[in-house]
Amino acid sequence: MGGDERLSDRKVAGSKGPEGKGDTTAPAATLKKKQKAADIGRALRSVYDETLREEVPDDFSDLLGKLS
């Protein structure tokens, strides 16, 4: 096994495809978009979790009590 052989078939960024024809991995812009989407998802989950932990205001509880 030579030092340049890979243990998986996964392409490495910047590697060339068959016959040296271009990059066979996702472009950097696509990777950045995926990272940005993941960051936004984490931020939204964090805000949602904080909202769930907040107490219900007394006025709102009173209004809900009047409905039942």
Residue pairs with C-beta under 8 A, 6 or more apart in sequence:
6 12
11 24
11 25
12 25
13 23
13 25
13 28
14 23
14 25
15 23
15 24
15 25
16 22
16 23
16 24
17 23
17 24
26 34
